[in-house]
Amino acid sequence: MLQFDLDGAALYACCVAHLSPIAERAQAPETLPPITAGGLAWRPATIEDATALAALNNAMAEADGAPYRETVDETREELGASWRDLEHDSLLGFDDEGELRAAALVSSFPGDTNTVRAFAFGGVHPTRRGEGIGREVFAWQLARSRQILAASGKELPGRIGAFADDDAPESKHRLYLHAGLEPRRYFSDLKRTLPTGSADASDVPPIPEVELTGSLRLVPFSPEVDEATRLAHNDAFRDHWGSEPQTPEQWTNGRSEFAPEWTFVVVDDAPDVAALLADEQTDAATRAALEAGEPLVVAYAISDRFEVDFPVRGYSFGYTGLLGTRRAYRGRKAALAALAASMRAFVDSGMDAAVLDVDTENPSGAHGLYASLGYTKEHGSRMYSIEL
Protein backbone atom coordinates (compact mmCIF):
# COMPACT_ATOMS: atom_id res chain seq x y z
CA MET A 1 0.00 0.00 0.00
CA LEU A 2 1.40 3.40 -0.90
CA GLN A 3 1.88 5.71 2.05
CA PHE A 4 2.22 9.32 0.98
CA ASP A 5 5.35 10.16 2.88
CA LEU A 6 8.26 11.54 0.84
CA ASP A 7 9.49 8.13 -0.26
CA GLY A 8 5.96 6.99 -1.06
CA ALA A 9 5.25 10.11 -3.09
CA ALA A 10 8.43 9.60 -5.08
CA LEU A 11 7.58 5.95 -5.68
CA TYR A 12 4.07 6.89 -6.78
CA ALA A 13 5.40 9.51 -9.21
CA CYS A 14 7.84 6.96 -10.63
CA CYS A 15 5.08 4.39 -11.14
CA VAL A 16 2.83 6.91 -12.88
CA ALA A 17 5.67 8.02 -15.15
CA HIS A 18 6.08 4.46 -16.40
CA LEU A 19 2.41 3.90 -17.22
CA SER A 20 1.29 3.87 -20.79
CA PRO A 21 -1.28 6.56 -21.71
CA ILE A 22 -4.67 6.07 -20.06
CA ALA A 23 -6.30 5.98 -23.49
CA GLU A 24 -4.24 2.89 -24.32
CA ARG A 25 -4.74 1.16 -20.99
CA ALA A 26 -8.50 1.71 -20.97
CA GLN A 27 -9.00 0.02 -24.37
CA ALA A 28 -12.25 1.91 -24.84
CA PRO A 29 -14.62 0.64 -27.56
CA GLU A 30 -15.84 3.10 -30.17
CA THR A 31 -19.44 2.02 -29.66
CA LEU A 32 -21.30 0.60 -26.69
CA PRO A 33 -22.81 -2.89 -26.81
CA PRO A 34 -26.60 -2.97 -27.17
CA ILE A 35 -28.85 -4.34 -24.44
CA THR A 36 -31.39 -6.56 -26.15
CA ALA A 37 -32.20 -9.25 -23.57
CA GLY A 38 -35.64 -9.04 -22.05
CA GLY A 39 -37.11 -6.86 -24.76
CA LEU A 40 -36.91 -3.70 -22.64
CA ALA A 41 -37.00 -0.16 -24.00
CA TRP A 42 -33.88 1.77 -23.00
CA ARG A 43 -33.19 5.49 -22.57
CA PRO A 44 -30.91 7.69 -20.42
CA ALA A 45 -32.06 8.57 -16.92
CA THR A 46 -33.31 11.99 -15.87
CA ILE A 47 -33.77 13.49 -12.41
CA GLU A 48 -37.52 12.95 -12.87
CA ASP A 49 -36.82 9.19 -12.75
CA ALA A 50 -35.73 9.38 -9.09
CA THR A 51 -38.95 7.86 -7.72
CA ALA A 52 -38.93 4.93 -10.13
CA LEU A 53 -35.21 4.30 -9.69
CA ALA A 54 -35.45 4.37 -5.89
CA ALA A 55 -38.30 1.83 -6.09
CA LEU A 56 -36.19 -0.42 -8.34
CA ASN A 57 -33.15 -0.16 -6.05
CA ASN A 58 -35.28 -0.99 -3.02
CA ALA A 59 -36.92 -3.97 -4.73
CA MET A 60 -33.46 -5.35 -5.50
CA ALA A 61 -32.23 -4.64 -1.95
CA GLU A 62 -35.25 -6.39 -0.43
CA ALA A 63 -34.87 -9.44 -2.66
CA ASP A 64 -31.18 -9.69 -1.84
CA GLY A 65 -31.62 -9.26 1.91
CA ALA A 66 -29.59 -6.05 2.00
CA PRO A 67 -29.67 -4.14 5.31
CA TYR A 68 -30.52 -0.79 3.70
CA ARG A 69 -33.07 1.03 1.60
CA GLU A 70 -32.94 4.24 -0.41
CA THR A 71 -35.11 7.34 -0.24
CA VAL A 72 -36.26 9.25 -3.29
CA ASP A 73 -34.29 12.26 -2.04
CA GLU A 74 -31.09 10.21 -1.93
CA THR A 75 -31.67 9.00 -5.48
CA ARG A 76 -32.49 12.49 -6.70
CA GLU A 77 -29.26 13.85 -5.21
CA GLU A 78 -27.26 11.08 -6.87
CA LEU A 79 -28.81 11.73 -10.26
CA GLY A 80 -28.56 15.49 -9.89
CA ALA A 81 -24.87 15.78 -8.98
CA SER A 82 -23.38 18.71 -10.89
CA TRP A 83 -20.70 16.56 -12.52
CA ARG A 84 -23.09 13.78 -13.56
CA ASP A 85 -23.52 13.16 -17.31
CA LEU A 86 -26.79 11.24 -17.34
CA GLU A 87 -27.14 11.47 -21.12
CA HIS A 88 -24.07 9.30 -21.66
CA ASP A 89 -23.51 7.52 -18.33
CA SER A 90 -26.94 6.02 -17.65
CA LEU A 91 -29.56 3.76 -19.18
CA LEU A 92 -32.97 2.77 -17.84
CA GLY A 93 -34.89 -0.23 -19.19
CA PHE A 94 -38.71 -0.16 -19.21
CA ASP A 95 -41.16 -2.96 -19.93
CA ASP A 96 -44.23 -2.74 -22.18
CA GLU A 97 -46.28 -1.28 -19.32
CA GLY A 98 -43.75 1.50 -18.77
CA GLU A 99 -42.44 0.01 -15.51
CA LEU A 100 -38.73 0.40 -14.77
CA ARG A 101 -37.19 -3.07 -14.74
CA ALA A 102 -33.43 -2.48 -15.03
CA ALA A 103 -30.87 0.29 -14.66
CA ALA A 104 -27.27 0.83 -15.73
CA LEU A 105 -25.32 3.75 -14.30
CA VAL A 106 -21.63 4.58 -14.29
CA SER A 107 -20.21 7.09 -11.82
CA SER A 108 -16.95 9.02 -12.06
CA PHE A 109 -15.63 11.76 -9.79
CA PRO A 110 -14.05 15.16 -10.52
CA GLY A 111 -11.72 15.06 -7.50
CA ASP A 112 -9.72 11.99 -8.59
CA THR A 113 -6.03 12.90 -8.48
CA ASN A 114 -4.28 9.61 -7.65
CA THR A 115 -6.42 7.06 -9.50
CA VAL A 116 -9.05 7.88 -12.10
CA ARG A 117 -12.11 5.77 -11.36
CA ALA A 118 -15.42 4.63 -12.84
CA PHE A 119 -17.92 2.61 -10.80
CA ALA A 120 -20.88 0.58 -12.04
CA PHE A 121 -24.24 0.75 -10.23
CA GLY A 122 -27.63 -0.64 -11.11
CA GLY A 123 -29.18 -4.03 -11.72
CA VAL A 124 -32.33 -5.90 -12.69
CA HIS A 125 -35.70 -6.11 -10.96
CA PRO A 126 -36.14 -9.46 -9.15
CA THR A 127 -39.10 -10.38 -11.37
CA ARG A 128 -36.94 -10.09 -14.51
CA ARG A 129 -33.81 -11.87 -13.41
CA GLY A 130 -32.63 -14.97 -15.24
CA GLU A 131 -33.27 -13.51 -18.71
CA GLY A 132 -29.69 -12.43 -19.42
CA ILE A 133 -30.43 -8.74 -18.87
CA GLY A 134 -27.89 -8.39 -16.07
CA ARG A 135 -25.01 -9.70 -18.17
CA GLU A 136 -25.74 -7.24 -20.97
CA VAL A 137 -26.23 -4.38 -18.52
CA PHE A 138 -22.85 -5.04 -16.96
CA ALA A 139 -21.17 -5.36 -20.36
CA TRP A 140 -22.55 -1.92 -21.22
CA GLN A 141 -21.30 -0.52 -17.91
CA LEU A 142 -17.80 -1.92 -18.42
CA ALA A 143 -17.60 -0.51 -21.94
CA ARG A 144 -18.84 2.89 -20.83
CA SER A 145 -16.38 2.86 -17.91
CA ARG A 146 -13.52 2.29 -20.33
CA GLN A 147 -14.72 5.21 -22.45
CA ILE A 148 -14.87 7.48 -19.40
CA LEU A 149 -11.36 6.57 -18.29
CA ALA A 150 -9.94 6.98 -21.78
CA ALA A 151 -11.55 10.40 -22.18
CA SER A 152 -10.53 11.64 -18.72
CA GLY A 153 -7.17 12.95 -19.88
CA LYS A 154 -5.77 12.00 -16.47
CA GLU A 155 -2.50 10.13 -16.87
CA LEU A 156 -3.00 8.16 -13.68
CA PRO A 157 -3.63 4.57 -12.66
CA GLY A 158 -7.19 3.62 -13.61
CA ARG A 159 -9.88 1.61 -11.85
CA ILE A 160 -13.20 0.11 -12.94
CA GLY A 161 -15.14 -0.93 -9.86
CA ALA A 162 -18.37 -2.44 -8.60
CA PHE A 163 -19.68 -3.30 -5.14
CA ALA A 164 -21.53 -6.31 -3.76
CA ASP A 165 -22.77 -7.26 -0.32
CA ASP A 166 -21.22 -10.47 0.96
CA ASP A 167 -24.70 -11.97 1.16
CA ALA A 168 -25.72 -10.87 -2.34
CA PRO A 169 -26.77 -13.64 -4.74
CA GLU A 170 -23.82 -15.73 -5.82
CA SER A 171 -24.71 -14.93 -9.43
CA LYS A 172 -23.71 -11.30 -8.83
CA HIS A 173 -20.27 -12.28 -7.55
CA ARG A 174 -19.83 -14.71 -10.47
CA LEU A 175 -20.83 -11.98 -12.93
CA TYR A 176 -18.07 -9.70 -11.70
CA LEU A 177 -15.47 -12.45 -11.64
CA HIS A 178 -16.41 -13.67 -15.11
CA ALA A 179 -16.02 -10.11 -16.44
CA GLY A 180 -12.45 -9.94 -15.15
CA LEU A 181 -12.96 -8.02 -11.92
CA GLU A 182 -11.26 -9.24 -8.76
CA PRO A 183 -12.28 -8.75 -5.12
CA ARG A 184 -9.96 -5.96 -4.07
CA ARG A 185 -11.29 -4.58 -0.79
CA TYR A 186 -13.52 -5.80 2.03
CA PHE A 187 -15.72 -3.71 4.29
CA SER A 188 -17.40 -4.45 7.61
CA ASP A 189 -20.71 -2.98 8.77
CA LEU A 190 -20.34 -2.56 12.54
CA LYS A 191 -22.98 -2.06 15.25
CA ARG A 192 -22.55 -0.85 18.80
CA THR A 193 -25.56 -1.08 21.13
CA LEU A 194 -26.26 2.12 23.08
CA PRO A 195 -27.60 2.32 26.65
CA THR A 196 -31.03 3.31 25.35
CA GLY A 197 -31.15 0.17 23.22
CA SER A 198 -30.22 -2.41 25.84
CA ALA A 199 -32.50 -4.14 28.32
CA ASP A 200 -29.55 -4.33 30.69
CA ALA A 201 -27.42 -1.19 30.57
CA SER A 202 -24.65 -3.01 32.44
CA ASP A 203 -24.03 -5.09 29.30
CA VAL A 204 -23.24 -1.97 27.26
CA PRO A 205 -19.67 -0.60 27.30
CA PRO A 206 -19.57 2.99 28.55
CA ILE A 207 -19.13 5.76 26.03
CA PRO A 208 -15.58 6.97 26.67
CA GLU A 209 -14.86 10.31 28.28
CA VAL A 210 -12.11 11.96 26.26
CA GLU A 211 -10.20 14.98 27.55
CA LEU A 212 -8.60 16.96 24.75
CA THR A 213 -5.20 18.50 25.38
CA GLY A 214 -3.61 21.80 24.50
CA SER A 215 -5.58 24.09 22.22
CA LEU A 216 -7.87 21.36 20.84
CA ARG A 217 -11.60 22.01 21.29
CA LEU A 218 -14.66 19.90 20.49
CA VAL A 219 -17.45 21.85 18.75
CA PRO A 220 -20.79 20.94 17.16
CA PHE A 221 -20.88 21.01 13.38
CA SER A 222 -21.84 24.33 11.79
CA PRO A 223 -21.63 25.81 8.28
CA GLU A 224 -18.67 27.87 9.48
CA VAL A 225 -16.50 24.75 9.80
CA ASP A 226 -17.88 22.83 6.82
CA GLU A 227 -15.11 23.70 4.38
CA ALA A 228 -12.44 23.25 7.03
CA THR A 229 -13.85 19.78 7.69
CA ARG A 230 -13.57 18.92 4.00
CA LEU A 231 -9.90 19.90 4.05
CA ALA A 232 -9.36 17.81 7.18
CA HIS A 233 -11.04 14.82 5.52
CA ASN A 234 -8.90 15.08 2.40
CA ASP A 235 -5.78 15.13 4.56
CA ALA A 236 -6.94 12.33 6.87
CA PHE A 237 -7.71 9.94 4.03
CA ARG A 238 -4.88 10.61 1.60
CA ASP A 239 -3.02 7.50 2.81
CA HIS A 240 -6.09 5.25 2.58
CA TRP A 241 -6.23 2.89 -0.38
CA GLY A 242 -8.96 3.87 -2.82
CA SER A 243 -9.66 7.27 -1.28
CA GLU A 244 -9.50 10.40 -3.42
CA PRO A 245 -9.76 14.10 -2.53
CA GLN A 246 -13.29 15.48 -2.50
CA THR A 247 -14.04 18.71 -4.31
CA PRO A 248 -16.41 21.20 -2.65
CA GLU A 249 -19.18 19.96 -4.98
CA GLN A 250 -18.62 16.33 -4.00
CA TRP A 251 -18.39 17.22 -0.33
CA THR A 252 -21.79 18.92 -0.16
CA ASN A 253 -23.62 16.54 -2.49
CA GLY A 254 -25.84 13.81 -1.05
CA ARG A 255 -26.82 15.34 2.26
CA SER A 256 -30.50 14.49 2.38
CA GLU A 257 -29.88 12.16 5.34
CA PHE A 258 -27.11 14.25 6.93
CA ALA A 259 -27.61 14.82 10.68
CA PRO A 260 -25.75 17.99 11.71
CA GLU A 261 -27.14 17.66 15.25
CA TRP A 262 -25.18 14.40 15.56
CA THR A 263 -21.99 15.71 13.91
CA PHE A 264 -18.97 17.02 15.80
CA VAL A 265 -15.52 18.30 14.90
CA VAL A 266 -12.37 19.14 16.81
CA VAL A 267 -10.64 22.44 16.03
CA ASP A 268 -7.20 23.66 17.04
CA ASP A 269 -7.67 27.16 18.41
CA ALA A 270 -3.93 27.89 18.36
CA PRO A 271 -2.27 25.77 15.66
CA ASP A 272 1.45 26.04 15.03
CA VAL A 273 0.91 27.73 11.69
CA ALA A 274 4.62 28.15 10.98
CA ALA A 275 5.30 24.45 11.51
CA LEU A 276 2.33 23.40 9.39
CA LEU A 277 3.35 25.72 6.56
CA ALA A 278 6.91 24.38 6.74
CA ASP A 279 5.68 20.77 6.59
CA GLU A 280 5.92 19.45 3.03
CA GLN A 281 2.96 17.18 3.77
CA THR A 282 0.59 20.14 4.24
CA ASP A 283 -1.55 20.39 1.12
CA ALA A 284 -2.01 23.59 -0.86
CA ALA A 285 -5.65 24.12 0.17
CA THR A 286 -4.80 23.84 3.86
CA ARG A 287 -1.89 26.22 3.39
CA ALA A 288 -4.19 28.79 1.85
CA ALA A 289 -6.72 28.37 4.67
CA LEU A 290 -4.02 28.76 7.33
CA GLU A 291 -2.63 31.88 5.67
CA ALA A 292 -6.16 33.31 5.53
CA GLY A 293 -6.72 32.65 9.23
CA GLU A 294 -9.51 30.14 8.63
CA PRO A 295 -10.39 27.64 11.40
CA LEU A 296 -8.33 24.45 11.41
CA VAL A 297 -10.44 21.32 11.85
CA VAL A 298 -8.20 18.46 12.93
CA ALA A 299 -10.76 15.66 13.46
CA TYR A 300 -14.42 14.98 12.75
CA ALA A 301 -17.29 12.51 13.12
CA ILE A 302 -19.94 13.11 10.46
CA SER A 303 -23.29 11.45 11.08
CA ASP A 304 -26.36 10.50 9.07
CA ARG A 305 -29.90 9.49 10.03
CA PHE A 306 -31.17 6.71 7.77
CA GLU A 307 -34.67 6.35 9.18
CA VAL A 308 -35.83 4.28 6.20
CA ASP A 309 -33.37 1.59 7.36
CA PHE A 310 -34.70 1.38 10.93
CA PRO A 311 -37.48 -1.16 10.18
CA VAL A 312 -35.17 -3.12 7.87
CA ARG A 313 -32.58 -3.61 10.60
CA GLY A 314 -35.10 -3.86 13.40
CA TYR A 315 -33.61 -1.08 15.50
CA SER A 316 -32.98 2.67 15.34
CA PHE A 317 -29.44 3.92 14.97
CA GLY A 318 -27.15 6.83 14.33
CA TYR A 319 -24.74 6.26 11.46
CA THR A 320 -21.16 7.55 11.47
CA GLY A 321 -20.49 8.14 7.78
CA LEU A 322 -17.04 9.71 8.06
CA LEU A 323 -14.52 9.67 10.87
CA GLY A 324 -10.96 10.90 10.61
CA THR A 325 -8.00 12.83 11.97
CA ARG A 326 -5.45 14.99 10.22
CA ARG A 327 -2.15 13.17 9.91
CA ALA A 328 -0.28 15.73 12.02
CA TYR A 329 -2.75 15.25 14.89
CA ARG A 330 -2.95 11.48 15.08
CA GLY A 331 -2.44 9.96 18.50
CA ARG A 332 -4.20 12.79 20.37
CA LYS A 333 -7.63 11.09 20.54
CA ALA A 334 -9.32 13.92 18.66
CA ALA A 335 -11.40 11.64 16.42
CA LEU A 336 -12.36 9.52 19.44
CA ALA A 337 -13.62 12.67 21.18
CA ALA A 338 -15.76 13.54 18.14
CA LEU A 339 -17.10 9.99 17.86
CA ALA A 340 -17.95 9.83 21.56
CA ALA A 341 -19.83 13.12 21.27
CA SER A 342 -21.81 11.73 18.36
CA MET A 343 -22.64 8.58 20.32
CA ARG A 344 -23.95 10.67 23.20
CA ALA A 345 -26.07 12.63 20.74
CA PHE A 346 -27.46 9.31 19.44
CA VAL A 347 -28.38 8.39 23.02
CA ASP A 348 -30.01 11.77 23.61
CA SER A 349 -32.16 11.16 20.51
CA GLY A 350 -33.24 7.74 21.80
CA MET A 351 -31.32 5.68 19.25
CA ASP A 352 -30.83 1.97 19.98
CA ALA A 353 -27.38 1.68 18.41
CA ALA A 354 -24.44 3.33 16.68
CA VAL A 355 -23.49 1.97 13.23
CA LEU A 356 -20.59 2.55 10.86
CA ASP A 357 -18.68 0.88 8.03
CA VAL A 358 -14.94 0.34 7.97
CA ASP A 359 -12.39 -0.84 5.44
CA THR A 360 -10.91 -4.01 6.92
CA GLU A 361 -7.42 -2.88 5.88
CA ASN A 362 -7.78 0.67 7.19
CA PRO A 363 -4.18 1.85 7.83
CA SER A 364 -5.15 3.85 10.94
CA GLY A 365 -5.97 0.73 12.95
CA ALA A 366 -9.62 1.74 13.19
CA HIS A 367 -10.83 -1.85 13.56
CA GLY A 368 -9.06 -2.19 16.89
CA LEU A 369 -10.49 1.10 18.10
CA TYR A 370 -14.04 0.13 17.20
CA ALA A 371 -13.69 -3.29 18.82
CA SER A 372 -12.54 -1.63 22.06
CA LEU A 373 -15.66 0.57 21.96
CA GLY A 374 -17.98 -2.42 21.66
CA TYR A 375 -18.63 -2.41 17.91
CA THR A 376 -19.20 -5.83 16.33
CA LYS A 377 -19.68 -6.88 12.73
CA GLU A 378 -23.23 -7.31 11.42
CA HIS A 379 -22.78 -7.32 7.66
CA GLY A 380 -20.02 -7.23 5.07
CA SER A 381 -19.44 -6.06 1.53
CA ARG A 382 -16.63 -6.01 -0.98
CA MET A 383 -15.36 -3.97 -3.87
CA TYR A 384 -14.45 -5.71 -7.12
CA SER A 385 -12.24 -3.97 -9.63
CA ILE A 386 -10.14 -4.03 -12.75
CA GLU A 387 -6.92 -2.10 -12.19
CA LEU A 388 -5.47 -0.37 -15.24
Secondary structure, DSSP 8 states (H G I E B T S, - for coil): ----SHHHHHHHHHHHHTS--HHHHHT--SS-----GGG-EEE---GGGHHHHHHHHHHHHHHTT-S----HHHHHHHHT-TT--HHHHEEEEE-TTS-EEEEEEEE--TT-SSSEEEEEEEEE-GGGTTSSHHHHHHHHHHHHHHHHHHHS---S-EEEEEEEETTS-HHHHHHHHHTT-EEEEEEEEEEEE-GGG-SSGGGS---------TTEEEEE--GGGHHHHHHHHHHHTTTSTT-----HHHHHSS-TTB-GGG-EEEEESS--HHHHHH-TTS-HHHHHHHHTT---EEEEEEEE--GGGHHHHTS-EEEEEEEEE-GGGTTS-HHHHHHHHHHHHHHHTT-SEEEEEEETT-TT-HHHHHHHTT-EEEEEEEEEEEE-
